[in-house]
Amino acid sequence: MLLNGQWRRQGEPGGGAAPDVVLDVEQIIDRSQYLGDDVTVRQIPEGVHDLALSGRWRAEYLQAVMRWLDNRLH
């Protein structure tokens, strides 16, 4: 499970666009324990809602996914 590293309401101070106004990261982390015995939570600080489509964070996301797959398949 990859997700952004912080949550801010739209319009809060901090400059620029809010990293994510759609997902509650803390809630996702808390509930990830119910997904099963083999769950990896990897946060990407300041990431946005869809990391796979986010230019700035895409490389970090894909690297984390590939590393996870490599660890599981070998």
N, C-alpha and C positions, 0 to 999 in steps of 0.2 A: 504494500500500500504506500504510494507516494503522494505527498500532499505538501501544500505550501507551509511555511513556517510561522506565519502569524495571521491574525485576523483583525481587521479594522473596519468599523462602520464607515460607510461612504460619507465623505465630508469631514472626517476627523483630521486634526493636524498631522502633518508628517510629510507633506509635499507629494506631488504626483498622484497617480491613481492608486486606490487601495488595492493591496495584493489580492484580496478575495472578499467579496461581499456576498458570495453565494453559499459558501461552505463554512461551517463552524468547526475549525480544525481540532479544537480541544475535545469536542463531542465525538468526532471521528476517531481520534486516538483512544478515547475512553471506551468506545464501543468495538474497537477492532479486536479486543480480547474474545469476543463472541464469534469470530469468524472461523476459529479452529485452533489447532495446536501449532501450526507452522505459519505464523504471521510475522512479517517484517514491516515495521513502520519506519519510513525514511522521510524526513522532513527536508524540504528545499526552501530555505529562508527567502522570503519575499516572492515566492512563486505565485502564479495566478491559477485560476480555476482549472484550466486544462493544460497541464504541464507538457503533454505530448505536442500540443499545437502552439506553445509559447516559445517564440524565437529565442528569447534571452535565457530561458531555463531548459530548453529542449535537450541540449547536449548533456547536461547534468542528469536530467531525467533518464534519457536513453542509456547513459553509462551505468546508472544505478540498476535499471531493469536488466541490462545485459549481464552485469555482475551477479545479480540475483539468480538469473537463469543458469549461468555458468556454475554457480555453487550448487544448484539443485540437480543439474543434469550430469555432473562429473563426480 
